[in-house]
Amino acid sequence: MMSNKIGCKIRALRKMNYLTQEQMAKKLNMTRQTLSNYELGKRIPDIFELIRIADLFQISLDEIVGRNPNNLKNKDCGLRP
């Protein structure tokens, strides 16, 4: 359930920055309902929306999606040089 993890992270970021859904949605030029759907995991933000959210909170995309780049360093992803 990646969408739920992303939604929880978005909600946590919003609350940590003392923003209402209405305030955050306005800053991102989206409706409050869209933001609510992201937070509840009913919709998944596209890459452009994720970038805007990351920029708003000055964090990386990895942080929003809960990806730890250190876990990927030594893994074989099946790609050939």
Stockholm file with secondary structure:
# STOCKHOLM 1.0

chainA/1-81         MMSNKIGCKIRALRKMNYLTQEQMAKKLNMTRQTLSNYELGKRIPDIFELIRIADLFQISLDEIVGRNPNNLKNKDCGLRP
#=GR chainA/1-81 SS CHHHHHHHHHHHHHHHTTCCHHHHHHHTTSCHHHHHHHHHTSSCCCHHHHHHHHHHHTCCHHHHHTCCGGGGTTCCCSCCC
#=GC SS_cons        CHHHHHHHHHHHHHHHTTCCHHHHHHHTTSCHHHHHHHHHTSSCCCHHHHHHHHHHHTCCHHHHHTCCGGGGTTCCCSCCC
//
